């Protein structure tokens, strides 16, 4: 129970306590730092007192490379933008949640428990989204909210958990069909539609179809595809106003591609923000409103609607530089090319969703709300590799004892 509570608190802290309005920015910042502190304590205690043998951290060097990028970016924030080291140290606090990857290896929680946590957090996201949707224009969560595209778009923290939970439940549905799982998938997908974001809707629908086509657990793919198309018909009718608004926006933006806000934002962050040539390697650092640099970034958000969070990896690169990008690309390639057990195949579809929205959405690897989930998925890949290796060694050596696997 203690393990679950620690993990749950760190996750919620990384989500900024869902930006609950009544908490206030200062309290949320304190709780985030508490989450980081708990991770540090867990790692230190385990280093001192743990005598057990930990299984391999297959992505250790990528995490290290991310921290190299984070440290180097502080230098440019200071020398190129006059933002003090202590200010940057606090501003980039969300990046310290990458230590959660090592904390998980010390805690050694079972993958089943982690998967349950992900599903519960996905359901929590649905509940909170609907609460804010119904309560609008009253503010429950202090996040970007806009009434447009025939819906109320709510940029609530924790979308990544909903996406991963969706693919996990879909994978379980292929193993054993139940009305409950099907209903849960419908509710999850309804939230994707309510968000009114084309890239999310198209990405999730396309990956759902691919999941059906390439799943070895689905025996009658033609029948399942027919059911998918059949179930899509009432969905279109239920949310037809949203779909019509999205089509209208798409037509308007297609007529002026060069004027698309994301294109202009990406161009700015790639060409105008860097103060010197070295900064193209180191990045500019995480901005803080307590410095002129952060105030300038805020001005570009308010006046021009240039958000680093809207241009994905480009925005993250502008903050943390080339080493960060190399680490991200390495993680993506290694996970997507890894040989995973069937029960973990849903992890690849989550990473496919990251690839498909890499330049048009929030940078998954550079946002505190999704960094902890990245660490969870990498830990699950490590668990699978560990268990598979133990089974292979057992077969090779013809051992009679049961393998000490992490899964329970």
C-alpha positions, 0 to 999 in steps of 0.5 A, spaced: 500 500 500 505 504 501 508 503 494 502 505 491 501 511 495 508 514 494 507 513 486 500 516 486 502 522 490 508 523 485 504 522 479 498 527 482 504 532 484 507 532 477 500 533 474 500 540 478 494 537 482 490 538 476 491 545 477 485 545 481 483 553 482 482 553 489 489 551 491 493 557 488 499 557 484 504 557 490 501 551 493 501 547 487 508 549 486 510 547 493 506 540 492 510 539 486 517 540 490 514 535 495 513 530 489 520 531 487 523 531 494 519 524 495 522 521 489 529 523 492 528 520 499 526 514 496 532 513 491 537 515 497 534 510 502 534 505 497 541 506 495 543 506 502 539 500 505 537 496 499 541 490 498 537 487 493 539 486 486 535 491 481 534 489 474 537 493 468 535 500 467 535 499 459 533 507 458 538 509 463 543 513 458 537 516 455 535 519 461 542 521 463 542 525 456 536 528 458 539 531 464 545 533 460 540 537 456 537 540 462 543 542 465 546 545 459 540 549 457 541 553 464 547 556 462 544 559 456 538 561 460 543 565 464 548 568 459 543 569 453 537 571 457 539 574 463 535 569 467 539 567 474 541 559 475 536 559 481 530 562 477 531 556 472 532 551 477 525 552 479 522 553 473 525 547 470 522 543 476 518 539 472 524 535 468 526 533 475 520 528 475 525 523 470 528 521 476 521 517 477 524 512 472 530 510 477 525 511 483 520 505 480 526 501 479 528 501 487 520 501 489 519 495 484 512 495 484 508 490 480 506 492 473 499 490 474 499 495 480 502 500 475 497 498 470 491 499 475 493 506 477 494 508 469 486 506 468 484 509 475 487 516 472 484 515 466 477 515 469 479 520 473 481 525 467 474 523 464 470 525 471 474 531 472 473 533 464 466 532 464 465 536 471 469 542 468 465 541 461 458 542 465 460 547 470 463 552 464 464 558 465 465 557 472 472 555 473 474 549 477 481 547 474 485 553 472 487 551 465 486 554 458 479 553 456 475 556 450 468 555 447 470 553 440 469 548 434 462 547 437 464 544 444 468 547 450 475 545 449 479 544 456 486 543 456 486 539 463 492 536 465 493 528 464 491 527 457 497 522 456 494 517 462 487 517 458 491 515 452 495 510 455 489 507 459 485 507 452 490 503 449 490 498 455 483 497 455 483 496 448 488 490 448 484 487 454 478 487 450 481 483 445 483 478 450 476 478 453 470 481 451 466 485 456 460 490 455 464 494 461 470 494 457 467 496 451 463 502 454 469 504 458 472 505 451 466 509 448 467 514 454 474 515 453 473 516 446 467 521 447 472 525 451 477 525 445 471 528 441 469 533 446 476 536 446 475 538 439 482 537 437 483 534 430 490 531 431 487 527 437 481 524 434 484 522 427 490 519 431 486 515 436 481 513 431 487 511 426 491 507 431 485 503 433 484 501 426 491 499 426 490 495 433 485 491 430 488 489 424 495 487 427 493 484 433 494 477 433 488 476 439 483 478 434 481 472 430 475 475 426 478 482 423 473 483 418 467 482 423 471 487 428 472 492 423 465 492 421 463 493 428 468 499 429 465 502 423 458 501 425 459 504 432 462 510 429 456 512 425 452 514 432 458 517 434 458 522 428 451 523 429 451 525 437 457 529 436 456 532 429 456 539 431 463 538 433 465 534 427 462 540 422 466 545 426 472 541 425 471 541 418 470 548 417 476 550 421 480 545 417 477 548 410 479 555 413 486 553 415 488 549 408 487 556 404 492 559 408 497 554 410 503 559 411 498 563 416 497 557 420 499 559 427 503 553 429 507 554 423 509 561 425 510 559 432 515 553 430 518 558 425 519 563 431 522 558 436 527 555 431 529 562 428 528 568 433 529 565 440 536 563 440 541 568 442 547 565 439 550 559 435 552 555 441 544 555 444 542 551 438 546 545 441 544 547 449 537 550 448 535 556 451 532 553 458 525 553 461 522 560 462 520 563 468 515 569 469 520 572 474 525 574 469 525 578 463 526 572 459 520 568 461 516 575 461 518 575 453 515 568 452 509 570 456 508 576 451 509 572 445 503 567 448 498 573 450 499 577 443 501 572 438 499 566 441 505 562 440 506 557 445 512 552 446 507 547 448 503 547 441 509 545 437 511 539 440 518 537 439 520 544 436 518 547 443 522 542 447 528 543 443 528 551 444 528 549 451 533 544 452 537 543 446 540 537 441 542 532 447 534 532 449 532 531 442 537 525 441 535 522 447 527 523 445 529 520 438 533 514 441 527 512 446 522 512 441 526 508 436 528 503 441 521 502 444 517 502 437 523 497 435 523 492 441 520 485 442 514 486 447 510 481 450 503 481 447 500 484 454 505 490 453 503 491 446 499 497 448 505 501 450 507 501 442 501 504 440 501 509 446 508 511 443 505 511 436 500 516 438 506 520 440 510 520 434 504 522 430 503 528 434 510 530 435 510 536 432 503 539 432 501 538 440 504 538 447 511 535 447 510 529 451 517 528 453 518 536 456 511 536 460 511 535 467 504 532 466 506 526 462 514 525 464 512 521 469 507 517 465 513 516 460 517 513 466 512 508 467 512 506 460 519 505 460 519 501 467 514 497 464 518 495 458 524 494 463 519 489 466 518 485 460 525 485 458 527 482 465 521 477 465 523 475 458 530 474 459 529 470 466 524 465 462 529 464 456 535 463 461 531 458 465 529 454 458 537 454 457 539 452 463 533 447 464 532 450 471 527 447 476 525 453 480 520 458 478 523 465 475 523 471 480 519 475 475 516 482 477 509 481 475 504 479 480 
